[in-house]
Amino acid sequence: MFKGFRDFIMRGNVVDLAVGIIIGGAFSQIVNSLVSDILTPFIGLLVGVPDFSGFKIGPLGVGKFINTVVSFLLIAAAIYFLIIVPMNKLHEFLDRQKEQTPPQPSAPPEPPEDIKLLREILETLKNKQ
């Protein structure tokens, strides 16, 4: 029972997932800081109001919702432009590098049994002369 559990935990995809979650948690702090400390104040300079929490439509306080949507869009844009686009460029560069390197020649396929037998007969005849 414990062997099965150990095998499950030590599977590559489980370990990769755990590492991804840990890195994602640490990275989310970086992205949140980028959005709250750099991008939101910059938008506040352009628009004039970096915080929409006081915005109301009649009795409905929709300001927090607007803040959340703006924060989500800023986080999505930051991830896309700072991570996804550079990673795609890196993958394209590596793919081009791979295409430029000549493929390694593979070993010739093994001949069929009848060809092997004919070669043995030929060698035997050559040795008898």
Helices and strands as residue ranges (DSSP letters): H 2-9, H 12-33, I 34-39, H 40-47, H 63-79, I 80-84, H 85-100, H 113-128
